[in-house]
Amino acid sequence: MDDLALINWLHDGIYRIKALKILKSSPNFPKNVAKSLKIHKSSLSRILNDLHEKGLINKVTSSSRTITYVITPIGEEILNKIDKKNDTN
């Protein structure tokens, strides 16, 4: 998927970009991201899985089965492009 298609896909979901921005500020647990976005954890789970499948975030699983999500360099690059585009509008 090229950058433009990825940016358009992110804009199609109201919480996708918001979740990426939260993860850009620091790695985080799903529970904390859901709380910040004020959405149910099951809704966030679908969003995070989609972002992971697109290569925008990574899952880091500890030995205690705790999952932390981290933005990837590709995710940061796409988010920066979105921010630049918004700055020019």
HELIX and SHEET records of a PDB file:
HELIX    1   1 ASP A    3  ASP A   12  1                                  10    
HELIX    2   2 ARG A   16  SER A   25  1                                  10    
HELIX    3   3 PRO A   30  LEU A   37  1                                   8    
HELIX    4   4 LYS A   41  GLU A   53  1                                  13    
HELIX    5   5 PRO A   73  THR A   88  1                                  16    
SHEET    1   A 2 ILE A  57  THR A  61  0                                        
SHEET    2   A 2 ILE A  67  ILE A  71 -1                                        
END                                                                             
